[in-house]
Amino acid sequence: MSPAFPASHPSHRAWQHAARRLFAKTLAEFAYEEILTPEPDGTAPDGTRRYRLPVGDDLTYRFTARRGAYGHWRVDPHSITPDTDPFHFLTHAHDTVLGLSGDTTGHLIRELTATLAADTRLDATALTAAELADLDYADLEGHQTGHPWLVANKGRLGFSATDAEIWAPEARSPQRLPWLAAHHRIAHYRGVPALATPDRLYSDELSPATHRAFARTITDAGQDPADYLYLPVHPWQWDETIAPLFAPQLADRSIIALPTDNDLRLPQQSIRTFLNISRPLARTVKLPLSILNTLVWRGLPTERTLAAPAVTRWVHGLRDGDTYLRDETRVILLGETASVTVEHPLYDRLPGVPYQFKELLGCIWREPVSRCLDPGERARTLASLLQTDPAGRALTTELVHRSGLPARSWLAHLFAALLPPLLHFLYQYGTVFSPHGENAIVVFDEHDIPTRLAMKDFVDDVNTSAQPLPEHDAMPDDVRAVLLTEPPAFLTQFIHSGLFVGVFRYLAPLCEDQLGVPEDEFWSLVRAEVLRHHERFPHLKERQETFDLLTPEIERLCLNRNRLHVDGYRDRRDRPHAAVHGTVPNPLHVP
């Protein structure tokens, strides 16, 4: 029987176009993290600086680049000589210039190839900025180009080409998810008070007919449905991980396969989270997926999955008890309101086992943003503001045009929507979210003017101050046990690196090029919003100094360096964290 090949392959020209863009990104981000050290090589006629990068006796790359805030590099893809093939570069630079081990180089080539294949697919179906602006939240997710900072941002190690054709966000292929039943001996449920029992969750998430079908399947297997919890499972995870690694539990009926609930769902950019498009007001589901993508295995840690509803209850309580957060910023916190965790009888009891084997099976149900919007409002991830169409026009440029506002005014609205709730959680409660491009969701009014912020991913990305604060005295023990803590000086990094470095570092030059807002003025507007918040809450002056966002320099967090030089592709007992390498000037600091 002949194999089922993917429907189409990119042309050589399309591949070269994507490769040139990826190579420019590689040079820029590796230079930013000081993995590479380009040498000055004069000035181009347009005033941009030329650079040279020797990688051997017979090969020196040359290109032009502009520098920006936080030490950012913008490499012109069309200026690179003598070639623009990232694999040719790796062949010559992997050991002498980059200092990579052979195994790291091998895996990196695979990740880069998968990333390029995804990029060419995105290019082939790219829309204009105007068309992107018309898409709803779910459809826009399928057009995103991935993490702007990580070079191999769509590596997805574990996926085959056929898997990517079905399950990658850019496939835009709605799918039905099967479910399974897990016995109470190995499965555990948690829910917020409104979903205190699993029956309350299932009455929302399953139709009566589906619920009866599940119960009948369990009864036909000779078991009592009352002894089981239900959860959806990613078909890839079932085939690659659950069926082989939980084979004993399938044999003794601790786990029983169930049919689909028939709802069509779309994977978001995180791949493991699915939006329900059959019922847009239904909860999204976050499922473990044992693939390696953007630094980590994309499973669901057992303890954090169990704690997700408790963390939601706590952060919701902070917001709901604070009139500024609740009534003025009206920040939306997309709660992780229920979870089911299924333990592995062996892996979960072995302390030295790599973390990927402790994140195999479970589900988190999260509130959808569609439930939280007022009439006329629409939501887009912050990451989408960096999207550009084939003609180079940015979605941000289109939205500014549609708003009718001057660009500076529109940006001021954006910063006023994003920063106040993040700053208030930091200063008042010593608590910080990770507001990177996918976690932070911008809510717009009917004129496409930014109005407020929605945040998601609490249990994975909420951190609290290691310095004791009175506001933490009432934190429940189960929340305290699972949330990571950081010293105050590092807690600010989540805003710097997640939002300013991870998003604004790219948005600022885009606004300079397309909206006529100089980069210095962009950062002045950001600083002005921070200072406005300080003036709004003068009684928090000590906290503002403790969690100081205006220091002359910040530590340079590195994502690509982590993969290349710190962790590589080895198995680890614990999840990796971003590497720190030197410092960069803080554009919010004014001497």
ZAMARGU-4260 file (C-alpha; in steps of 0.2 Angstrom, whole numbers, plus 5000, padded with zeros to 4 digits):
<rodrens>
0) 5000/5000/5000 | 5008/5017/4995 | 5010/5030/5008 | 4999/5045/5010 | 5010/5059/5005
5) 5005/5077/5010 | 4994/5086/4997 | 5007/5098/4991 | 5025/5104/4993 | 5032/5122/4992
10) 5041/5127/4976 | 5060/5130/4977 | 5057/5149/4976 | 5044/5149/4990 | 5057/5139/5001
15) 5071/5151/4997 | 5060/5166/5001 | 5056/5158/5018 | 5074/5153/5021 | 5080/5170/5018
20) 5068/5177/5031 | 5073/5164/5043 | 5091/5167/5041 | 5089/5185/5044 | 5080/5181/5060
25) 5093/5169/5065 | 5107/5182/5063 | 5097/5195/5072 | 5092/5185/5087 | 5108/5176/5089
30) 5117/5193/5089 | 5104/5200/5101 | 5109/5185/5113 | 5127/5187/5109 | 5128/5170/5102
35) 5136/5178/5087 | 5146/5194/5087 | 5145/5203/5070 | 5159/5215/5066 | 5155/5233/5060
40) 5159/5235/5042 | 5155/5253/5037 | 5139/5261/5032 | 5127/5258/5018 | 5121/5272/5006
45) 5104/5273/5015 | 5113/5276/5032 | 5111/5258/5039 | 5126/5250/5046 | 5135/5236/5037
50) 5141/5221/5047 | 5153/5206/5043 | 5152/5189/5051 | 5167/5177/5048 | 5163/5159/5050
55) 5179/5152/5042 | 5194/5155/5031 | 5184/5155/5015 | 5167/5161/5021 | 5162/5178/5028
60) 5144/5184/5028 | 5140/5202/5026 | 5123/5211/5029 | 5115/5228/5034 | 5106/5230/5051
65) 5098/5243/5062 | 5099/5243/5080 | 5085/5246/5092 | 5079/5246/5111 | 5086/5232/5122
70) 5100/5230/5110 | 5088/5223/5096 | 5095/5219/5079 | 5085/5221/5063 | 5094/5212/5049
75) 5089/5216/5031 | 5085/5199/5023 | 5089/5206/5006 | 5106/5212/5011 | 5114/5196/5016
80) 5128/5189/5006 | 5135/5177/4999 | 5120/5166/5002 | 5104/5166/5012 | 5103/5147/5016
85) 5102/5144/5035 | 5108/5126/5033 | 5124/5132/5024 | 5127/5143/5038 | 5125/5130/5051
90) 5136/5118/5041 | 5151/5130/5042 | 5147/5138/5059 | 5140/5125/5071 | 5156/5120/5080
95) 5168/5135/5076 | 5157/5150/5078 | 5141/5143/5087 | 5150/5131/5098 | 5137/5117/5096
100) 5139/5099/5100 | 5135/5087/5086 | 5119/5081/5094 | 5112/5098/5096 | 5116/5103/5078
105) 5107/5087/5072 | 5091/5091/5082 | 5092/5110/5078 | 5093/5106/5059 | 5077/5095/5061
110) 5068/5109/5071 | 5073/5123/5058 | 5068/5112/5043 | 5051/5109/5052 | 5049/5128/5055
115) 5053/5132/5037 | 5040/5119/5031 | 5027/5127/5042 | 5033/5145/5036 | 5031/5140/5018
120) 5013/5134/5021 | 5009/5150/5030 | 5016/5160/5015 | 5005/5150/5003 | 4989/5155/5012
125) 4994/5172/5018 | 4980/5185/5019 | 4981/5204/5017 | 4981/5214/5033 | 4963/5220/5029
130) 4957/5202/5028 | 4967/5197/5044 | 4958/5212/5053 | 4941/5204/5048 | 4944/5187/5055
135) 4937/5181/5072 | 4948/5176/5086 | 4949/5157/5082 | 4952/5160/5063 | 4966/5173/5066
140) 4975/5160/5077 | 4978/5149/5062 | 4987/5163/5053 | 5000/5168/5066 | 5018/5165/5062
145) 5024/5159/5079 | 5036/5165/5092 | 5045/5181/5086 | 5060/5178/5097 | 5064/5159/5095
150) 5072/5155/5079 | 5065/5137/5078 | 5048/5142/5083 | 5038/5128/5075 | 5050/5113/5077
155) 5037/5102/5085 | 5048/5087/5087 | 5038/5071/5087 | 5026/5077/5074 | 5027/5069/5057
160) 5023/5078/5041 | 5006/5071/5041 | 5003/5076/5059 | 5007/5094/5055 | 4995/5093/5041
165) 4981/5089/5053 | 4986/5096/5070 | 4997/5112/5067 | 4987/5128/5070 | 4992/5134/5052
170) 4983/5118/5045 | 4967/5127/5051 | 4958/5110/5051 | 4944/5108/5063 | 4944/5091/5072
175) 4934/5080/5083 | 4943/5074/5099 | 4940/5057/5107 | 4937/5056/5125 | 4942/5043/5138
180) 4936/5037/5155 | 4949/5036/5169 | 4945/5026/5185 | 4945/5036/5202 | 4960/5025/5207
185) 4971/5035/5196 | 4961/5050/5191 | 4957/5066/5201 | 4945/5080/5198 | 4947/5098/5204
190) 4935/5113/5200 | 4931/5131/5206 | 4916/5132/5217 | 4904/5134/5203 | 4910/5117/5196
195) 4913/5109/5213 | 4908/5092/5206 | 4912/5084/5189 | 4894/5082/5186 | 4892/5101/5185
200) 4906/5102/5172 | 4899/5087/5161 | 4882/5095/5161 | 4889/5110/5153 | 4902/5101/5142
205) 4892/5086/5136 | 4875/5084/5128 | 4864/5072/5137 | 4865/5060/5122 | 4884/5060/5123
210) 4884/5058/5142 | 4873/5042/5140 | 4884/5035/5126 | 4899/5037/5138 | 4890/5028/5152
215) 4884/5014/5140 | 4902/5011/5134 | 4908/5009/5152 | 4894/4998/5156 | 4897/4987/5141
220) 4915/4985/5147 | 4908/4978/5163 | 4912/4993/5174 | 4901/5006/5184 | 4901/5024/5176
225) 4900/5031/5193 | 4918/5026/5196 | 4925/5036/5182 | 4930/5053/5176 | 4929/5059/5158
230) 4941/5069/5148 | 4946/5073/5130 | 4962/5067/5123 | 4973/5072/5109 | 4973/5058/5096
235) 4991/5060/5093 | 4994/5058/5112 | 4983/5043/5112 | 4993/5034/5098 | 5010/5039/5103
240) 5009/5040/5122 | 4993/5034/5131 | 4991/5018/5121 | 5008/5011/5124 | 5013/5019/5141
245) 4996/5015/5149 | 4993/4998/5141 | 4991/4990/5159 | 4978/5002/5163 | 4969/4999/5147
250) 4970/4980/5150 | 4963/4981/5168 | 4949/4994/5163 | 4957/5008/5173 | 4956/5018/5157
255) 4942/5015/5144 | 4942/5023/5127 | 4926/5033/5123 | 4919/5040/5107 | 4920/5059/5102
260) 4908/5072/5109 | 4906/5077/5090 | 4912/5095/5094 | 4924/5103/5081 | 4939/5111/5089
265) 4954/5121/5082 | 4971/5121/5089 | 4978/5137/5095 | 4996/5143/5093 | 5001/5133/5109
270) 4995/5118/5099 | 4989/5109/5114 | 4974/5121/5118 | 4958/5119/5107 | 4945/5131/5104
275) 4927/5124/5102 | 4920/5131/5086 | 4904/5121/5086 | 4900/5129/5102 | 4910/5145/5104
280) 4904/5148/5121 | 4910/5131/5127 | 4926/5130/5137 | 4943/5128/5128 | 4952/5112/5133
285) 4971/5111/5136 | 4978/5094/5133 | 4995/5086/5136 | 5005/5084/5120 | 5022/5075/5121
290) 5031/5085/5108 | 5046/5096/5110 | 5042/5114/5105 | 5049/5131/5109 | 5060/5124/5123
295) 5049/5112/5133 | 5039/5096/5131 | 5021/5102/5130 | 5013/5091/5143 | 5003/5095/5158
300) 5012/5094/5175 | 5002/5084/5187 | 5003/5095/5202 | 5000/5111/5192 | 4985/5103/5183
305) 4977/5099/5200 | 4980/5116/5206 | 4974/5126/5191 | 4956/5129/5198 | 4963/5134/5215
310) 4975/5146/5207 | 4960/5153/5196 | 4950/5155/5212 | 4964/5165/5220 | 4968/5177/5206
315) 4949/5180/5203 | 4948/5184/5221 | 4961/5197/5220 | 4953/5205/5205 | 4935/5204/5212
320) 4940/5212/5228 | 4949/5226/5220 | 4938/5240/5213 | 4952/5247/5202 | 4955/5230/5194
325) 4937/5225/5193 | 4928/5241/5189 | 4941/5253/5181 | 4953/5241/5171 | 4939/5228/5169
330) 4953/5215/5166 | 4948/5198/5160 | 4956/5183/5168 | 4952/5168/5158 | 4950/5155/5172
335) 4956/5138/5172 | 4940/5132/5180 | 4941/5113/5180 | 4954/5099/5178 | 4956/5081/5178
340) 4973/5073/5181 | 4977/5055/5177 | 4993/5048/5186 | 5004/5036/5179 | 5007/5022/5192
345) 5026/5021/5189 | 5032/5037/5182 | 5024/5048/5194 | 5032/5039/5209 | 5050/5039/5202
350) 5059/5056/5207 | 5073/5055/5194 | 5062/5052/5179 | 5063/5066/5166 | 5048/5078/5167
355) 5041/5074/5151 | 5035/5057/5158 | 5026/5066/5172 | 5015/5076/5161 | 5006/5063/5150
360) 4987/5063/5153 | 4975/5076/5159 | 4964/5090/5154 | 4962/5108/5159 | 4945/5117/5155
365) 4947/5136/5153 | 4934/5150/5150 | 4934/5156/5132 | 4936/5174/5129 | 4920/5175/5119
370) 4910/5173/5135 | 4918/5189/5143 | 4916/5201/5129 | 4903/5215/5129 | 4893/5219/5113
375) 4904/5226/5099 | 4920/5220/5107 | 4932/5209/5099 | 4948/5200/5105 | 4965/5197/5096
380) 4980/5190/5104 | 4994/5203/5107 | 5005/5192/5095 | 4994/5196/5081 | 4999/5214/5081
385) 5016/5209/5074 | 5008/5200/5059 | 5012/5207/5042 | 5005/5202/5025 | 5014/5198/5009
390) 5015/5216/5004 | 5023/5220/5021 | 5008/5229/5028 | 5005/5225/5047 | 4989/5221/5055
395) 4993/5235/5068 | 4994/5247/5053 | 4977/5242/5047 | 4969/5243/5064 | 4976/5260/5067
400) 4969/5265/5050 | 4952/5258/5054 | 4951/5267/5071 | 4952/5284/5064 | 4964/5289/5077
405) 4982/5296/5075 | 4995/5283/5077 | 5002/5290/5094 | 4984/5291/5101 | 4980/5273/5096
410) 4997/5267/5104 | 4993/5277/5120 | 4976/5267/5121 | 4985/5251/5118 | 4997/5254/5132
415) 4983/5260/5144 | 4974/5244/5140 | 4989/5233/5144 | 4999/5240/5157 | 4988/5246/5172
420) 4981/5229/5177 | 4998/5221/5175 | 5007/5235/5185 | 4993/5234/5199 | 4995/5215/5201
425) 5013/5218/5202 | 5014/5232/5214 | 4998/5229/5225 | 4999/5210/5226 | 5017/5205/5222
430) 5010/5194/5208 | 5015/5194/5190 | 5008/5186/5174 | 5018/5181/5159 | 5011/5194/5146
435) 5019/5187/5131 | 5011/5188/5114 | 4999/5172/5116 | 4995/5174/5134 | 4990/5193/5133
440) 4974/5196/5123 | 4969/5213/5118 | 4951/5218/5118 | 4945/5231/5105 | 4930/5241/5104
445) 4919/5242/5088 | 4931/5255/5081 | 4946/5243/5083 | 4953/5254/5097 | 4961/5244/5111
450) 4951/5245/5127 | 4956/5232/5140 | 4966/5216/5143 | 4962/5198/5144 | 4975/5186/5152
455) 4977/5167/5151 | 4988/5153/5157 | 4988/5156/5176 | 4995/5140/5183 | 5009/5139/5171
460) 5014/5157/5171 | 5009/5166/5187 | 5023/5170/5198 | 5024/5178/5215 | 5036/5188/5225
465) 5049/5178/5236 | 5049/5193/5247 | 5035/5191/5260 | 5020/5203/5257 | 5005/5205/5268
470) 4994/5202/5253 | 5000/5184/5252 | 4995/5179/5270 | 4978/5174/5264 | 4985/5163/5249
475) 4978/5146/5251 | 4991/5132/5254 | 4988/5123/5238 | 4991/5139/5228 | 5006/5143/5238
480) 5013/5126/5235 | 5012/5127/5216 | 5016/5145/5211 | 5034/5149/5208 | 5042/5163/5217
485) 5055/5175/5212 | 5065/5189/5220 | 5057/5206/5217 | 5072/5212/5205 | 5068/5197/5194
490) 5049/5197/5195 | 5049/5213/5184 | 5057/5202/5171 | 5041/5194/5167 | 5035/5211/5161
495) 5051/5216/5153 | 5055/5200/5144 | 5037/5194/5141 | 5030/5210/5135 | 5043/5223/5131
500) 5057/5212/5125 | 5046/5198/5118 | 5033/5209/5109 | 5037/5228/5110 | 5055/5225/5104
505) 5047/5221/5087 | 5032/5232/5088 | 5042/5248/5090 | 5052/5247/5074 | 5036/5241/5065
510) 5027/5257/5071 | 5042/5268/5066 | 5042/5261/5048 | 5023/5260/5045 | 5015/5273/5057
515) 5029/5286/5058 | 5031/5285/5076 | 5050/5286/5080 | 5055/5271/5091 | 5061/5283/5105
520) 5044/5291/5105 | 5036/5273/5106 | 5046/5269/5122 | 5042/5287/5129 | 5023/5282/5128
525) 5026/5266/5137 | 5036/5275/5151 | 5023/5288/5152 | 5009/5275/5155 | 5020/5267/5169
530) 5023/5284/5177 | 5004/5288/5176 | 5001/5272/5186 | 5014/5278/5199 | 5005/5294/5201
535) 4988/5286/5202 | 4994/5275/5217 | 5006/5286/5227 | 5004/5275/5242 | 5012/5261/5233
540) 5028/5271/5230 | 5039/5259/5241 | 5032/5244/5230 | 5036/5253/5214 | 5054/5255/5220
545) 5054/5237/5226 | 5048/5231/5209 | 5057/5244/5199 | 5054/5244/5180 | 5064/5259/5177
550) 5082/5253/5181 | 5096/5258/5169 | 5099/5240/5164 | 5090/5223/5165 | 5097/5206/5163
555) 5096/5199/5146 | 5085/5184/5146 | 5090/5172/5132 | 5078/5159/5124 | 5089/5153/5109
560) 5105/5152/5120 | 5095/5140/5131 | 5092/5128/5117 | 5110/5130/5109 | 5121/5131/5125
565) 5112/5127/5141 | 5099/5113/5139 | 5101/5107/5121 | 5089/5093/5118 | 5094/5082/5133
570) 5081/5075/5144 | 5079/5085/5160 | 5072/5081/5177 | 5064/5098/5178 | 5057/5110/5165
575) 5070/5122/5159 | 5070/5141/5161 | 5077/5155/5150 | 5096/5158/5151 | 5103/5174/5158
580) 5117/5182/5149 | 5124/5199/5153 | 5113/5215/5153 | 5105/5227/5140 | 5100/5245/5142
585) 5082/5248/5148 | 5073/5260/5136 | 5061/5265/5150 | 5076/5273/5160 | 5079/5291/5159
590) 5095/5297/5167
</rodrens>
